[in-house]
Amino acid sequence: MLNIPYYPKAFIFTSYLPDTIEIVSDAPSVKVGVKCDDELVFTATFYPYEGLATLHDIRSVVESNMEENRLNFVNFVINAETSEEPISTNGCFPIYSRVDVESVYVPDFIRSHFLTTMSFFVIPQNGTQFLTYITEPNKVVNAYTECLVHVDGEESPRLVRLKENEATYDHTARNFVVVIPQRILKRLNVKGRIFQLTVHRGGLAKTFYVVDRIRV
């Protein structure tokens, strides 16, 4: 007998990950692994006492991996294996949340927030940043990017709107926006420099300040 009685919803905040997860087994030992996006981030052999083995500190393991790899969500799975059988939990998507978040319906939350772990929004001229989001069912998303650009030869910067293609998205899919200032400047078809850009997707907006480089 082997069982992991943990059944998370498809989308959860990492702050909702339990402090402990119990594994039920009548075997003398259980090999346990924790995967984030198919990367094995934790592995250990447990020796159940009275049929229970307890997995501790999963929240900190997952959040540390996400922070190190600059991930805003991961596909999270726990594997367990004895000499007789292997099992796995259903995959779920923890959304990075270092601090406690009030109890909210997660799909509604992520339809109104770009998923990103950046605490401030600065990007170098040659940088790349990914934004992710989901939409309401069968909703057409108004998509555009506003750029504050200083065109060579002009006295002052001006605001230019770059229209994106509208589309109706499947609300179960994660949608991606790739922010590359140099590519945006090329699409504007002008010579100059972008100082600031704001990505709009429906009711979502995220502003980036474009700099020569980011101090690390």
trRosetta pair geometry for C-beta under 8 A, 3 or more apart (Angstrom, degrees):
i j d omega theta_ij theta_ji phi_ij phi_ji
1 24 6.9 -49 135 129 105 96
1 25 6.4 176 97 -136 71 44
1 26 4.9 60 45 7 102 107
1 27 8.0 -162 59 -25 56 81
2 23 7.6 -10 -162 176 78 97
2 24 7.1 153 -154 90 31 67
2 25 4.9 16 -108 -104 71 97
2 27 6.9 1 -76 -3 101 120
2 30 7.1 147 -129 -117 111 119
2 80 6.1 -169 179 111 119 119
2 82 5.6 -157 -73 -2 135 119
2 84 7.7 173 -20 76 123 98
2 85 5.3 -167 26 81 133 112
2 87 5.4 179 115 1 112 127
3 23 7.4 165 84 -164 46 56
3 24 4.3 -8 61 59 95 111
3 25 7.5 -179 26 -65 60 63
3 87 7.1 -24 -105 84 32 171
4 21 6.9 19 -163 161 99 114
4 23 5.4 -25 -97 -112 79 78
4 24 7.5 -169 -77 21 29 77
4 78 5.8 -179 -165 96 163 125
4 80 5.8 155 -52 0 116 134
4 87 6.4 -178 2 110 101 121
4 88 8.0 -31 29 -175 139 17
4 89 5.3 -83 97 -68 136 95
5 22 6.8 -6 46 77 98 93
5 24 6.6 46 -15 -8 104 120
6 18 7.2 -126 -126 20 122 134
6 21 5.1 -18 -58 -143 148 113
6 78 7.1 43 63 32 136 142
6 89 5.7 -31 80 -115 98 137
7 89 7.6 -159 -94 -155 44 99
7 90 6.8 45 -139 26 67 120
8 12 5.4 -77 -173 -18 120 143
8 76 7.9 6 52 82 154 119
8 89 7.6 52 16 163 95 130
8 90 7.4 -152 52 76 74 98
8 92 4.2 -51 94 -40 121 168
9 12 5.7 125 59 -59 90 95
9 92 6.6 96 88 -136 36 128
9 106 7.3 156 100 28 133 133
10 92 5.8 -164 -146 -134 24 78
10 93 6.4 13 158 21 65 97
11 73 7.9 -30 -134 -141 87 146
11 92 7.3 -170 -70 -176 20 89
11 93 5.2 -22 -105 71 65 103
11 95 6.5 29 -171 -27 91 113
11 106 4.3 -164 113 116 108 137
11 107 6.0 123 49 -64 145 70
11 110 6.8 -102 -178 5 151 143
12 16 4.7 -112 178 72 110 130
12 17 7.1 125 118 -61 130 65
12 92 6.1 22 10 154 107 131
12 93 7.5 151 27 80 63 52
12 94 5.5 -32 78 -106 87 65
12 95 7.1 -168 94 15 34 82
12 106 6.3 -119 -102 -59 28 160
13 16 4.9 98 63 -2 79 101
13 94 6.9 41 162 -160 16 75
13 95 5.3 -49 -107 65 54 92
13 97 4.0 -8 -171 18 108 149
13 101 5.1 -143 -125 34 175 134
13 106 6.7 -163 -36 -104 79 117
14 17 5.5 -20 -166 -8 53 116
14 59 6.1 122 167 -152 85 83
14 62 5.9 -163 -137 105 113 119
14 63 5.2 122 159 -77 150 96
14 66 7.1 -122 -73 18 153 154
14 94 4.5 78 -81 170 72 120
14 95 6.7 -128 -20 77 79 39
14 96 5.7 5 -4 -126 131 33
14 97 5.0 173 42 42 83 75
14 98 7.5 6 79 -71 125 35
15 59 7.4 59 -120 -151 29 131
15 97 4.4 -74 -12 104 103 113
15 98 7.5 42 -68 120 101 8
15 99 6.7 -16 -84 110 141 27
15 100 5.0 159 -177 -111 145 46
15 101 5.5 145 48 10 143 85
16 94 7.8 -162 57 -127 88 94
16 97 8.0 40 -5 61 78 135
16 101 7.9 -56 -40 51 94 101
17 58 5.6 -126 161 102 124 102
17 59 4.1 162 82 -90 118 85
17 62 6.2 154 -65 36 171 144
17 94 6.1 1 -57 -112 114 140
18 21 5.8 121 75 -67 121 77
18 58 7.1 37 72 49 67 123
18 59 7.5 -158 75 -45 23 106
19 56 7.2 -9 156 -147 73 68
19 57 7.5 1 -166 -74 64 37
19 58 7.9 151 -169 32 18 84
19 59 6.8 -41 -99 1 46 122
20 54 5.3 -14 -168 -171 119 105
20 55 6.6 145 -161 74 61 53
20 56 5.5 -20 -104 -100 85 62
20 58 7.9 132 -115 2 21 104
21 54 7.4 146 74 -158 39 56
21 55 4.4 -18 62 60 91 111
21 58 6.0 28 -3 -20 118 147
21 78 6.8 -126 120 -86 158 170
22 52 5.3 -30 -163 -157 112 106
22 53 7.2 140 -160 73 59 43
22 54 5.5 -28 -102 -101 70 70
22 55 7.4 -162 -78 18 21 79
23 30 5.9 -165 123 118 141 164
23 32 6.6 -134 -40 -91 162 128
23 46 6.8 115 56 70 133 152
23 48 7.3 -113 93 -89 90 111
23 52 7.2 132 69 -159 50 53
23 53 4.5 -23 62 65 104 96
23 54 7.6 -164 18 -77 77 23
23 55 6.5 70 -21 -23 106 106
23 80 5.4 159 -144 -105 137 155
24 48 7.9 76 -154 -130 28 144
24 51 6.0 9 -155 157 74 93
24 52 6.3 -26 -102 -99 59 65
25 30 5.0 142 22 -66 167 130
25 48 5.0 -170 68 -37 93 153
25 51 6.6 -179 68 -161 36 59
25 52 8.0 131 31 -98 66 20
25 53 6.5 -3 30 1 112 112
25 80 7.5 -145 -58 159 133 135
25 82 6.2 161 -156 -61 134 132
26 48 7.6 -95 -100 80 17 150
26 51 5.8 -14 -85 -115 65 91
27 30 6.1 117 74 -67 118 80
27 48 7.1 96 67 17 61 126
27 82 3.9 176 -36 -136 173 140
27 83 6.8 166 -148 22 134 84
27 84 6.8 -161 -88 19 128 108
28 47 6.7 -18 163 -141 63 85
28 48 7.7 -153 -160 39 18 88
29 45 5.6 4 -178 180 116 104
29 46 6.9 155 -158 82 64 43
29 47 5.3 -32 -102 -97 76 70
29 48 7.7 -175 -104 3 25 78
29 82 7.2 145 85 -126 56 80
30 45 7.1 159 80 -157 40 58
30 46 4.9 -18 62 62 93 95
30 47 7.9 176 19 -82 74 24
30 48 6.3 59 -5 -37 117 102
30 53 5.4 -146 43 13 131 161
30 80 5.4 -7 179 -167 116 104
30 81 7.0 141 -164 66 66 37
30 82 5.6 -45 -105 -75 70 84
31 43 7.4 0 -177 -169 89 93
31 44 7.8 178 -150 94 54 34
31 45 5.3 -30 -98 -101 66 77
31 46 8.0 172 -88 19 18 72
31 80 7.0 150 81 -157 52 49
31 81 4.6 -22 62 62 102 95
31 82 7.6 169 17 -79 78 33
32 42 7.8 -19 118 119 92 96
32 43 6.9 171 91 -147 55 49
32 44 5.6 -12 60 63 97 77
32 45 7.4 159 16 -99 77 25
32 46 5.8 29 -8 -5 123 113
32 53 7.3 -163 -42 121 137 136
32 55 6.2 -149 163 -90 159 121
32 78 7.0 -15 -166 -174 95 95
32 79 6.9 156 -156 87 46 60
32 80 5.2 -11 -103 -103 76 78
32 81 7.9 -176 -74 21 36 69
33 40 5.4 -44 -169 -140 120 105
33 42 6.7 158 -155 89 47 61
33 43 4.6 -5 -104 -102 83 86
33 78 7.4 160 85 -159 49 50
33 79 4.4 -3 58 58 96 108
33 80 7.9 -172 24 -73 65 38
34 40 7.4 112 72 -157 47 58
34 41 5.5 -57 97 65 96 88
34 42 4.0 20 36 50 113 105
34 43 7.6 -146 21 -64 67 51
34 55 7.9 136 -60 -171 118 139
34 58 6.5 -179 -112 -134 151 96
34 61 6.2 66 88 122 157 142
34 62 7.4 -104 161 -70 133 86
34 76 7.7 -14 -172 -162 90 82
34 77 7.6 162 -156 86 48 49
34 78 5.6 -20 -104 -106 72 72
34 79 7.7 -160 -73 23 26 74
35 38 5.9 4 -179 -114 124 18
35 39 6.4 144 -156 66 73 37
35 40 5.6 -40 -96 -92 79 51
35 41 6.8 134 -123 9 25 85
35 75 7.7 -17 117 103 97 84
35 76 7.4 159 86 -150 61 37
35 77 4.7 -8 58 61 106 95
35 78 7.8 -172 21 -81 75 25
35 79 6.8 49 -12 -11 110 108
36 39 5.4 -29 68 60 74 95
36 41 5.1 23 9 -17 107 135
36 62 6.2 147 -82 -134 128 77
36 65 5.1 141 34 116 160 148
36 66 7.1 -127 -170 -62 151 78
36 71 7.6 149 159 70 124 165
36 74 4.1 -1 -167 163 93 153
36 75 7.2 137 -162 66 43 52
36 76 6.0 -6 -105 -99 71 69
37 71 7.4 -143 -14 -127 141 155
37 74 4.9 -97 -29 -151 94 93
37 75 5.3 104 -84 37 53 88
38 75 7.4 26 -26 72 69 119
39 65 7.4 172 93 -167 126 134
40 43 5.9 14 171 -46 119 114
41 61 6.0 137 126 165 116 101
41 62 7.3 114 90 -96 154 49
41 65 4.7 -37 -130 -81 148 148
42 58 7.8 -130 35 -118 161 69
42 61 5.1 -7 -50 -165 137 149
46 53 3.6 96 138 -161 140 137
46 54 7.8 172 -146 39 142 39
46 55 7.6 -86 -62 -72 149 75
47 53 7.1 141 64 -102 20 112
48 51 5.7 -4 156 -159 131 12
48 52 5.6 146 -155 63 96 19
48 53 4.3 -82 -88 -46 76 90
49 52 6.3 -36 66 63 64 76
49 53 7.6 114 12 -84 66 56
55 58 6.0 47 133 -55 108 112
55 78 7.3 176 51 -142 177 138
57 60 4.8 -39 -175 39 92 112
57 61 6.0 99 125 -26 85 95
58 61 5.5 -57 -148 37 36 114
58 62 6.1 31 158 -17 70 107
58 78 7.8 -38 -127 -83 140 122
59 62 6.1 -61 -149 39 26 106
59 63 6.1 17 160 -11 65 113
60 63 5.9 -56 -135 44 30 106
60 64 5.9 34 162 -23 65 109
61 64 6.1 -57 -147 35 22 110
61 65 6.6 20 156 -16 59 108
62 65 5.9 -60 -153 36 29 110
62 66 6.4 25 154 -16 66 109
62 74 7.1 -155 -163 51 97 134
62 76 6.2 6 -124 -115 134 128
62 94 5.9 35 157 68 145 158
63 66 5.6 -56 -145 39 34 110
63 67 6.1 34 157 -20 67 107
63 96 6.8 113 -129 -137 79 80
63 98 6.2 115 -161 -100 137 72
64 67 5.8 -54 -143 37 29 110
64 68 6.2 29 157 -20 64 108
65 68 5.8 -56 -146 36 28 110
65 69 6.2 -1 164 6 65 113
65 71 7.5 -10 124 32 77 130
65 74 7.4 4 106 -40 117 165
66 69 6.4 -72 -142 53 25 92
66 70 7.9 -112 166 67 57 0
66 71 4.3 -101 -144 66 75 98
66 72 7.5 113 -172 -82 117 9
66 73 7.8 5 -128 -99 131 15
66 74 6.0 -129 -88 -21 102 120
66 94 7.8 -113 -55 99 147 109
66 96 5.1 -170 140 -92 146 111
66 117 7.1 162 146 -73 102 155
67 70 7.5 23 -172 -75 29 40
67 96 7.5 131 -66 -140 69 130
67 98 7.8 58 -75 -78 122 116
67 117 7.1 -160 -109 172 60 152
70 117 6.3 -161 -156 59 58 126
71 74 5.5 46 142 -60 147 96
71 96 6.9 151 101 -51 66 125
71 117 7.2 55 81 -12 29 138
72 95 6.7 -5 156 -152 77 73
72 96 5.3 -102 -149 12 45 116
72 115 4.2 131 143 150 143 96
72 116 5.5 -65 -86 -100 138 23
72 117 5.2 -160 -92 -29 74 88
72 132 6.4 -178 69 39 138 120
73 93 4.9 33 169 177 125 98
73 94 6.3 179 -145 87 76 44
73 95 4.8 -30 -90 -100 107 59
73 96 6.7 -125 -70 -16 52 77
73 115 6.1 -29 -16 177 110 146
73 132 7.5 -108 24 84 112 147
74 93 7.0 174 76 -142 30 62
74 94 6.3 -6 50 54 81 88
75 91 5.0 -6 -172 -168 97 122
75 92 7.7 147 -151 71 53 24
75 93 6.2 -32 -93 -90 52 75
76 91 6.8 138 62 -155 44 64
76 92 5.5 -32 58 67 98 75
76 93 7.0 154 8 -102 92 21
76 94 5.2 40 -21 -2 144 106
77 88 5.6 2 -179 -174 113 113
77 89 5.8 -178 -151 63 61 85
77 90 7.9 -118 -114 120 86 17
77 91 5.1 -37 -72 -96 102 76
78 88 6.8 161 84 -154 48 61
78 89 4.6 46 44 4 89 120
79 86 6.8 -9 -171 -171 99 103
79 87 7.4 165 -153 88 55 44
79 88 4.9 -23 -101 -100 71 88
80 86 7.1 166 90 -153 47 57
80 87 5.5 -8 61 60 91 87
80 88 7.6 171 21 -84 65 41
81 85 7.4 -146 -143 106 58 39
81 86 4.2 -12 -105 -105 93 84
81 87 7.6 177 -79 21 52 56
82 85 5.9 20 51 47 95 63
82 86 7.9 -168 29 -75 54 46
89 92 7.8 -45 130 -4 114 99
95 106 6.9 164 10 -158 136 120
95 110 6.6 -142 -99 -78 157 127
95 115 6.3 -103 -143 -133 109 118
96 115 7.9 118 31 -173 93 92
96 117 4.9 -12 91 -90 158 111
97 100 7.7 66 144 -122 112 14
97 101 5.2 -54 -169 -24 146 122
101 104 6.8 -69 145 17 108 107
104 108 6.8 -115 161 71 101 108
104 109 5.1 93 114 -59 132 121
105 108 4.5 57 87 14 103 115
105 109 6.9 172 86 -17 52 88
106 109 5.3 -56 -147 34 37 115
106 110 6.3 19 164 -8 72 106
107 110 6.3 -63 -142 44 30 98
107 111 6.4 35 157 -25 65 106
107 134 6.8 -62 -151 83 81 139
107 171 7.8 56 -171 162 125 108
108 111 5.8 -57 -151 31 31 113
108 112 6.9 6 159 -1 63 110
109 112 6.5 -82 -161 45 29 95
109 113 6.1 -17 161 17 71 119
110 113 5.9 -70 -122 58 40 88
110 115 6.0 10 -143 -63 107 107
110 133 6.6 179 161 -143 81 61
110 134 5.7 50 114 29 107 100
111 133 7.0 93 -127 -179 35 96
111 134 5.8 -63 -85 85 74 78
111 135 6.2 96 -135 -134 98 23
111 136 5.9 73 -155 -53 147 72
112 203 6.4 -29 -127 97 77 120
112 204 6.9 177 -160 -80 34 86
113 133 7.6 -175 91 -113 39 100
113 204 7.1 139 -125 -119 10 109
114 131 4.6 -35 -162 -162 125 112
114 132 7.1 118 -167 57 71 40
114 133 5.5 -64 -112 -64 56 110
114 177 7.8 -57 -132 36 122 127
114 199 7.7 76 -84 87 151 120
114 201 7.8 107 -83 38 100 121
114 204 5.5 117 -49 -175 86 130
114 206 4.9 -27 13 -51 156 135
115 131 7.3 135 54 -168 60 60
115 132 4.5 -35 53 73 112 94
115 133 6.4 174 -1 -77 88 54
116 129 7.7 27 -129 176 132 112
116 131 6.0 -42 -58 -116 118 74
116 132 7.7 149 -60 29 71 76
116 206 7.3 89 6 -132 147 150
118 121 5.8 97 119 -88 135 63
118 129 7.6 -13 -36 -145 148 131
121 206 6.5 -170 -126 176 155 91
121 207 5.9 123 93 89 145 60
121 208 4.9 -108 155 -102 103 58
121 209 6.7 114 103 9 75 77
122 208 6.9 130 -118 -163 16 75
122 209 5.2 -30 -111 66 72 93
122 211 5.8 4 -174 3 107 122
122 214 5.9 137 113 -104 113 109
123 127 4.4 -150 -177 78 85 138
123 129 5.4 -95 -102 -20 131 127
123 179 6.5 -107 -96 122 173 120
123 181 6.3 160 111 -30 117 117
123 208 4.7 -1 8 -175 117 129
123 209 7.5 150 25 71 68 43
123 210 5.9 -31 75 -106 85 64
123 211 7.4 152 76 26 33 77
123 214 7.6 -41 -135 -51 21 125
124 127 4.0 115 52 -33 78 111
124 181 7.8 -136 111 25 39 134
124 210 7.4 65 -175 -162 14 66
124 211 5.9 -55 -105 77 55 74
124 212 6.6 -11 -143 131 89 23
124 213 5.0 21 -115 -115 126 38
124 214 5.4 -108 -48 -15 101 88
125 181 5.5 -103 -149 87 44 136
125 182 6.3 75 159 -60 75 92
125 193 7.7 -55 -113 -146 122 93
125 194 7.8 144 -124 53 79 92
125 210 6.0 79 -87 175 59 104
125 211 7.4 -109 -33 92 75 30
125 212 6.2 -6 -10 -124 114 38
126 181 7.6 -79 -62 59 19 102
126 182 5.8 24 -108 -29 56 133
127 180 7.4 -159 96 -128 47 58
127 181 6.8 47 50 10 78 106
127 214 7.3 54 -76 -11 144 120
128 178 6.7 -21 -162 -171 98 92
128 179 7.0 144 -160 78 45 60
128 180 5.1 -8 -105 -91 78 90
129 178 7.8 150 79 -160 43 46
129 179 4.4 -16 62 59 92 113
129 208 6.9 172 37 -99 150 145
130 176 6.1 -33 -162 -158 101 102
130 177 7.1 143 -161 75 50 53
130 178 5.9 -21 -103 -104 71 63
130 179 7.4 -162 -75 17 22 82
131 176 7.2 137 77 -161 52 50
131 177 4.2 -11 60 57 103 107
131 179 6.6 60 -11 -23 104 112
131 199 6.3 168 19 94 159 157
131 201 8.0 179 115 -2 131 137
131 206 6.0 -180 -108 35 148 157
132 174 5.2 2 -171 177 115 109
132 175 6.8 150 -154 76 60 47
132 176 5.6 -21 -99 -100 77 63
132 177 7.6 -160 -71 20 33 75
133 174 7.4 141 68 -158 20 67
133 175 5.5 -30 68 61 73 97
133 177 7.7 19 10 -7 104 108
133 201 6.1 157 51 93 152 145
133 204 6.0 -95 -106 -36 162 170
134 169 7.7 -163 -161 124 56 133
134 171 6.0 75 167 -169 105 58
134 172 7.5 -12 -147 -142 130 8
134 173 6.9 157 -123 81 91 42
134 174 5.9 -61 -71 -104 89 53
134 175 6.6 139 -100 8 38 90
135 139 5.1 -142 160 59 115 111
135 141 5.7 -100 -108 -64 143 120
135 169 4.6 102 30 67 135 124
135 171 5.6 -108 82 -107 66 71
135 175 6.8 33 -22 -5 101 138
135 202 6.7 139 -123 -27 103 154
136 139 4.2 61 71 -20 93 139
136 171 6.0 -30 168 -105 18 125
137 171 4.2 -64 -81 -18 57 141
138 168 5.8 4 -156 -172 53 118
138 171 7.4 -52 -12 -30 50 106
139 168 6.9 165 79 -137 24 75
139 169 7.2 -22 63 44 72 85
139 171 7.6 70 13 -78 96 102
139 202 7.1 44 131 -107 126 139
140 166 5.6 31 -179 171 100 115
140 167 7.2 -177 -140 95 69 18
140 168 5.2 -45 -85 -81 68 80
141 166 6.4 -179 74 -147 56 73
141 167 6.5 -11 42 60 97 65
141 168 7.8 153 1 -101 77 33
141 169 6.4 16 -12 -4 123 115
141 175 8.0 153 4 124 167 176
141 201 5.5 -1 175 -176 128 79
141 202 4.5 -70 -140 -50 85 99
142 166 6.4 -17 -104 -106 41 110
142 200 7.2 -31 111 132 86 110
142 201 7.8 157 79 -159 51 32
142 202 5.9 114 40 -93 73 42
143 163 7.8 95 95 -173 68 55
143 164 3.7 -65 120 76 107 120
143 165 6.9 -2 66 69 128 37
143 166 6.1 170 21 -92 95 55
143 167 7.7 3 -2 17 137 83
143 200 6.7 168 -145 97 38 74
143 201 5.3 10 -109 -113 86 68
143 202 7.6 -10 -70 -29 68 58
144 161 5.6 9 167 -177 132 98
144 162 6.3 160 -167 81 77 50
144 163 5.0 -36 -109 -113 104 47
144 164 5.6 -163 -88 10 40 85
144 200 5.2 0 62 60 70 114
145 161 7.4 153 81 -158 42 53
145 162 4.5 -14 63 60 93 106
145 164 6.7 77 -12 -37 88 110
145 184 6.5 -96 117 -134 152 128
145 197 5.8 6 177 -176 107 109
145 198 6.9 166 -158 81 60 47
145 199 5.4 -20 -108 -106 91 58
145 200 6.8 -174 -86 20 37 78
146 159 6.1 -5 -175 -171 102 101
146 160 7.4 156 -157 80 54 40
146 161 5.3 -26 -101 -102 72 71
146 162 7.6 -171 -80 19 23 74
146 197 6.8 164 86 -154 51 57
146 198 4.6 -2 56 53 100 99
146 200 6.9 54 -9 -15 95 115
147 159 7.2 152 79 -154 43 52
147 160 4.9 -22 64 63 97 90
147 161 7.7 172 19 -88 74 23
147 162 6.2 43 -9 -13 115 111
147 184 6.3 168 -87 151 139 126
147 188 6.6 -91 66 -77 158 139
147 194 5.4 -64 -165 -130 111 111
147 196 7.3 159 -157 88 46 54
147 197 4.7 -11 -104 -104 73 91
148 157 5.2 45 172 152 85 135
148 158 7.6 -175 -148 93 56 21
148 159 5.7 -28 -95 -96 66 69
148 194 6.9 106 74 -162 56 66
148 195 4.8 -57 102 63 106 98
148 196 4.1 26 33 51 120 95
148 197 7.2 -142 20 -68 70 48
149 157 6.1 167 86 -154 24 93
149 158 6.6 -28 64 63 73 66
149 159 8.0 123 18 -113 73 22
149 160 5.5 -19 21 14 120 121
149 185 7.2 147 -124 -115 127 85
149 188 6.3 154 -69 174 172 170
149 190 6.7 105 142 75 143 137
149 192 5.5 94 168 102 97 132
149 193 6.9 170 -155 86 69 36
149 194 5.0 -37 -99 -98 84 64
149 195 7.1 178 -97 11 29 78
150 154 6.8 -157 -168 71 62 105
150 156 7.4 -89 -120 169 92 29
150 157 4.1 -62 -75 -88 78 85
150 158 7.9 123 -98 11 40 62
150 192 5.1 -165 94 -177 53 117
150 193 5.2 -5 55 57 97 86
150 195 6.4 62 -14 -28 102 111
151 154 4.5 57 70 6 92 126
151 158 7.1 -16 -1 27 106 107
151 190 4.9 -64 -116 169 105 134
151 191 6.9 83 -158 73 71 56
151 192 4.1 -93 -113 -58 34 148
152 190 7.8 177 18 162 82 89
152 191 4.6 -27 12 107 126 100
152 192 5.0 -149 -23 -82 68 74
154 157 7.8 112 101 -90 121 24
154 158 7.1 -54 143 -12 156 111
154 192 7.7 -8 28 -103 110 138
157 195 5.9 -47 -111 11 160 133
160 188 6.0 76 114 -134 153 121
162 184 6.6 -147 1 -157 169 94
162 187 6.2 71 -144 112 137 124
162 188 6.5 -83 -82 -81 119 83
169 173 6.2 -124 178 62 98 112
169 175 5.7 -44 -133 -65 153 132
170 173 4.4 73 76 -2 101 111
175 201 7.5 173 106 -170 134 152
177 199 5.7 115 153 -174 154 147
177 201 6.6 -131 -56 -49 138 136
179 184 7.7 -8 -159 -38 61 129
179 197 7.3 167 -154 93 111 132
179 199 6.2 -92 -87 -54 116 138
179 208 6.2 130 169 -18 149 158
180 183 3.9 47 93 17 115 116
180 184 6.5 164 84 -17 60 84
181 184 5.6 -57 -145 37 33 112
181 185 6.2 33 158 -20 68 104
181 194 5.2 -153 -160 62 105 135
181 197 6.8 -176 -106 -2 85 139
181 208 7.7 -133 -68 110 105 133
181 210 4.9 112 -109 -125 152 133
182 185 5.7 -51 -148 35 31 112
182 186 6.6 34 152 -20 63 104
183 186 5.6 -52 -151 34 34 113
183 187 6.6 35 150 -19 65 103
184 187 5.6 -54 -151 35 34 111
184 188 6.6 38 149 -23 65 103
184 194 6.4 38 92 -60 117 162
184 197 6.3 27 130 -107 169 159
185 188 5.6 -51 -152 30 35 115
185 190 7.3 -95 -170 64 75 76
185 192 7.3 -151 -150 70 113 72
185 193 7.6 -24 -113 -127 140 26
185 194 5.4 -129 -74 -25 102 112
186 189 7.4 35 170 -71 40 48
193 210 7.8 -171 169 104 84 128
194 197 5.9 4 176 -46 130 107
194 210 4.9 51 104 34 91 162
195 209 7.3 -24 160 -153 64 70
195 210 6.0 -164 -162 51 16 98
196 207 6.6 -4 -175 -171 103 100
196 208 7.0 166 -155 86 56 52
196 209 5.5 -24 -104 -110 83 58
196 210 6.4 -152 -76 8 28 89
197 207 7.3 170 92 -149 38 57
197 208 5.4 -6 61 56 84 97
197 210 6.6 52 0 -37 97 116
198 205 5.7 5 176 -171 109 99
198 206 6.9 168 -154 82 63 35
198 207 4.5 -23 -99 -96 88 77
198 208 7.6 178 -83 18 40 65
199 204 7.8 -16 111 118 86 96
199 205 6.9 162 81 -150 52 47
199 206 5.0 -8 53 57 100 90
199 207 7.9 -166 18 -77 66 31
199 208 7.6 40 -12 -6 99 105
200 204 6.9 152 -155 86 44 61
200 205 5.1 -8 -100 -100 73 83
201 204 4.7 -8 63 60 84 112
211 214 6.6 111 72 -71 124 65
